[in-house]
Amino acid sequence: MTFAVSADGAPIYFETHGSGVPIILSAGMGGGGGFWTPQIAELAKQHQVIVYDHVGTARSRGDKPIERSIAGMAGDIVSVLDHLGLDKAHMVGHAIGGIVGLELAMTQPERVLSVTVVNGWGRADAFLRRCFEVRREILRVSGPKAYVRAQPLFLFPPQWIAENEAKLDADEPHIISHFPPAETMNARIEMFLAFDPGERLQTIKTPVLVTTAADDALVPAYLTRELAAAIPGAVLKEVGYGAHAFTAVTPDVFNTMLLEFLAGVDG
């Protein structure tokens, strides 16, 4: 197992695959780098692919919960890059992972070649808050097992869930075994619901790709479109099917979209 160390001494588990211009992949609410499994092999044909577990989650869990700010999470990415001796990398983040990428572009733009935000937002509205309140209440009342059982309802299209029930059932024990402490998950929810960079987004000069799925039931496409409109020069790509985790539902679509964007940035 390979670990970097954050600025405050927290362990950060990471893996590298392939070679070439580096890409670092940052997961969403669950924090585990395994979310990107459908991307790794294809991206690694052309790039050095770095996947990591957010501090406090999955294999980056320490002996006790560690508080993290968005700026601190951006710093964790820098710690991984420093550990690998990399000046900069393409940053790809799903949902809250994308928010961290934007924070990095606003505060340390010299460390990122580009930022790709997958199903992200720049401002949590009443709908998004209600969704996360429901998820938090499931965790509080019924615990991690019920939370994980309900999670596909927020992530995947209904038909995909029906057709992949056996896979989802098989994955549940692994997800539960790596589930963050409830206090860590609640703190992460509060932190990202509070994210509201406002006019700071207009300062971003890094190339940005913003992607969304029209059938995303957790982070509606209109929120992602608003985010793209607020970032100068951002490229917006929208797919019709795949919901909040369309990177896993239609990986070939996303992988092609991402590689085309990265090729354009790399020249």
matplotlib code that plots the C-alpha trace (Angstrom):
import matplotlib.pyplot as plt

x = [0.0, 1.3, 0.7, 1.5, 1.2, -0.9, 0.3, -1.2, 0.2, -2.9, -2.3, -3.4, -3.7, -3.1, -2.3, -0.7, -1.3, 0.2, 2.5, 2.3, 0.8, -0.6, -4.2, -5.4, -8.9, -10.9, -14.1, -17.4, -19.1, -17.8, -14.3, -12.9, -10.7, -12.4, -15.2, -12.9, -12.3, -14.3, -11.8, -8.4, -7.5, -8.6, -7.0, -3.8, -3.2, -2.1, -1.6, -0.2, -3.4, -3.4, -6.3, -6.5, -8.9, -9.9, -8.5, -10.8, -12.4, -11.7, -8.0, -7.1, -8.8, -6.6, -7.1, -9.6, -11.8, -9.9, -11.7, -11.2, -12.0, -12.3, -9.0, -7.5, -8.8, -7.2, -4.0, -4.2, -4.1, -1.0, 0.6, 0.1, 1.6, 4.5, 5.1, 5.2, 7.5, 4.9, 4.6, 1.1, -1.6, -5.0, -7.6, -10.8, -13.4, -16.8, -19.3, -17.5, -14.3, -14.9, -15.5, -12.1, -10.6, -12.2, -10.8, -7.4, -7.8, -8.8, -6.0, -3.1, -3.7, 0.0, -0.6, -3.3, -3.2, -7.0, -10.1, -12.9, -16.0, -18.4, -22.0, -20.9, -22.4, -21.3, -24.1, -26.4, -30.0, -33.1, -33.5, -29.9, -30.0, -33.2, -31.5, -28.6, -30.8, -32.6, -29.3, -28.0, -31.2, -31.0, -27.5, -28.5, -31.6, -30.7, -26.9, -24.4, -26.0, -29.3, -27.4, -25.4, -28.6, -30.3, -27.3, -28.0, -31.3, -29.4, -26.6, -28.0, -30.9, -33.9, -33.6, -29.9, -30.5, -33.1, -30.8, -27.7, -29.3, -26.9, -23.8, -25.2, -25.9, -22.4, -20.8, -22.6, -20.5, -17.3, -18.7, -20.0, -16.6, -14.9, -17.7, -16.4, -17.5, -20.9, -19.3, -16.9, -19.7, -21.9, -19.0, -18.3, -22.0, -22.1, -18.8, -19.9, -23.4, -21.7, -19.5, -20.5, -17.5, -19.7, -17.6, -14.4, -15.3, -14.7, -11.1, -10.4, -8.1, -7.4, -9.2, -12.3, -14.6, -18.0, -20.1, -23.6, -26.3, -29.8, -31.3, -29.2, -31.7, -29.2, -27.4, -29.8, -28.3, -29.5, -27.1, -24.2, -25.2, -25.2, -21.7, -20.4, -21.9, -20.1, -16.6, -15.0, -14.4, -15.7, -16.7, -20.1, -20.9, -24.2, -25.3, -28.9, -28.5, -26.5, -27.7, -25.3, -22.8, -22.8, -19.1, -19.9, -23.1, -21.7, -17.9, -17.0, -19.0, -17.3, -13.8, -14.0, -15.3, -12.6, -9.7, -10.8, -10.8, -7.4, -5.9, -7.1, -5.6, -2.3, -2.1]
y = [0.0, 3.5, 6.5, 10.2, 12.4, 15.5, 18.9, 17.9, 14.4, 12.5, 9.4, 9.6, 6.3, 6.5, 4.4, 5.2, 3.5, 4.0, 6.8, 10.1, 13.5, 12.9, 12.9, 12.8, 11.5, 12.6, 10.8, 12.2, 11.9, 8.4, 9.5, 6.2, 6.1, 2.8, 4.9, 5.5, 1.8, 2.1, 4.9, 3.7, 1.2, 3.4, 6.6, 4.8, 3.9, 7.6, 9.1, 8.5, 8.0, 8.8, 7.7, 8.4, 8.1, 11.3, 11.8, 10.2, 7.7, 4.2, 3.4, 6.9, 6.5, 7.2, 6.3, 9.1, 11.4, 14.3, 17.6, 18.8, 22.1, 22.4, 24.2, 21.4, 18.8, 20.8, 20.7, 16.9, 16.8, 18.9, 16.6, 13.6, 15.5, 16.6, 13.0, 11.9, 14.8, 16.3, 20.0, 19.8, 17.4, 17.4, 17.3, 15.3, 15.3, 13.8, 16.0, 17.2, 16.0, 18.5, 21.2, 20.5, 20.8, 24.2, 25.3, 24.3, 26.2, 29.3, 29.1, 27.2, 27.3, 26.6, 23.0, 22.1, 21.7, 21.5, 20.8, 18.5, 18.6, 15.7, 16.3, 19.2, 22.5, 25.9, 26.6, 24.2, 25.1, 24.0, 20.8, 19.7, 20.5, 18.4, 15.4, 15.5, 16.0, 12.8, 10.9, 12.3, 11.3, 7.7, 7.5, 8.9, 6.8, 3.5, 3.5, 2.8, -0.4, 1.4, 4.4, 2.2, 0.3, 3.6, 5.1, 3.6, 5.5, 8.7, 7.6, 5.5, 5.4, 3.3, 0.8, 0.4, -0.4, -3.0, -4.6, -4.6, -5.7, -8.6, -6.4, -3.8, -6.5, -8.0, -4.6, -3.6, -5.5, -4.0, -0.5, -0.9, -2.2, 1.0, 3.4, 6.5, 7.2, 8.9, 12.1, 12.2, 11.8, 14.4, 16.9, 16.3, 16.9, 20.2, 21.4, 20.9, 22.2, 25.4, 25.8, 29.0, 30.6, 33.3, 35.7, 33.8, 31.4, 34.2, 34.3, 30.8, 30.8, 27.1, 25.2, 23.7, 20.9, 20.6, 17.5, 16.5, 14.0, 15.2, 12.5, 13.2, 13.0, 14.1, 17.1, 18.3, 19.3, 22.9, 23.3, 22.1, 24.3, 27.3, 26.3, 26.1, 29.5, 31.1, 30.0, 31.9, 29.7, 26.5, 23.7, 22.2, 18.6, 17.0, 13.4, 12.2, 9.0, 7.8, 9.9, 11.0, 8.2, 8.2, 7.7, 4.1, 3.6, 4.7, 4.7, 4.7, 7.9, 9.7, 8.3, 9.5, 12.9, 13.4, 12.2, 14.5, 17.5, 16.6, 16.2, 19.7, 21.1, 19.3, 20.7]
z = [0.0, -0.9, 1.3, 1.1, 4.2, 4.4, 5.8, 9.2, 9.2, 8.0, 5.8, 2.2, 0.4, -3.4, -6.4, -9.7, -13.1, -16.5, -17.7, -19.4, -18.5, -15.0, -14.1, -10.4, -9.9, -6.8, -5.8, -4.5, -1.1, -0.3, -0.9, -2.1, -5.2, -6.2, -7.7, -10.7, -11.5, -14.9, -15.9, -14.8, -17.5, -20.4, -19.1, -18.2, -21.9, -22.4, -18.9, -15.5, -13.5, -9.8, -7.6, -3.9, -1.0, 0.7, 4.2, 6.8, 4.2, 2.9, 3.2, 4.3, 7.6, 10.6, 14.3, 14.8, 12.7, 11.2, 10.4, 6.8, 5.1, 1.3, 1.3, 3.4, 0.9, -1.9, 0.1, 0.3, -3.5, -3.4, -0.8, -3.2, -6.1, -4.0, -2.8, -6.4, -7.4, -9.8, -10.3, -11.7, -13.1, -14.7, -11.9, -12.4, -9.6, -9.2, -7.3, -4.2, -5.7, -8.5, -5.9, -4.4, -7.9, -8.4, -5.0, -6.2, -9.5, -7.5, -4.9, -6.4, -10.2, -10.8, -9.6, -12.1, -15.9, -16.1, -13.9, -14.9, -12.7, -13.0, -11.8, -9.6, -8.3, -7.4, -5.0, -3.0, -3.5, -1.5, -3.6, -3.1, 0.6, 1.0, -0.7, 1.6, 4.7, 3.8, 3.3, 6.6, 8.4, 7.0, 8.4, 11.8, 12.3, 10.5, 10.3, 7.5, 6.2, 5.4, 4.0, 1.6, 0.6, -0.3, -2.1, -5.5, -5.6, -5.6, -8.0, -10.8, -13.3, -12.1, -15.0, -14.5, -10.8, -11.8, -14.3, -11.9, -8.6, -8.2, -8.7, -6.2, -3.6, -4.1, -3.7, -0.5, 2.1, 0.7, 0.7, 4.3, 5.5, 4.2, 5.3, 7.1, 10.7, 10.8, 12.2, 9.3, 6.8, 8.5, 8.6, 4.8, 4.0, 6.0, 4.4, 0.8, 1.3, 2.6, -0.5, -2.3, -4.0, -5.7, -7.9, -7.0, -9.9, -12.3, -11.4, -12.7, -15.7, -15.8, -18.6, -17.1, -18.4, -16.6, -17.3, -16.3, -16.9, -17.7, -15.5, -12.4, -9.5, -6.9, -8.4, -11.1, -14.4, -14.0, -11.0, -13.1, -16.0, -13.6, -12.5, -16.0, -16.9, -13.9, -15.0, -17.8, -20.9, -19.2, -21.6, -20.7, -21.9, -21.1, -21.6, -21.6, -19.5, -16.6, -13.7, -10.9, -11.6, -15.4, -15.3, -14.1, -16.0, -19.4, -18.9, -22.6, -23.1, -20.2, -21.0, -24.6, -23.5, -21.0, -23.2, -26.0, -23.6, -22.2, -25.6, -26.5, -23.4, -23.8, -27.4]

ax = plt.figure().add_subplot(projection="3d")
ax.plot(x, y, z, "-o")
ax.set_aspect("equal")
plt.show()
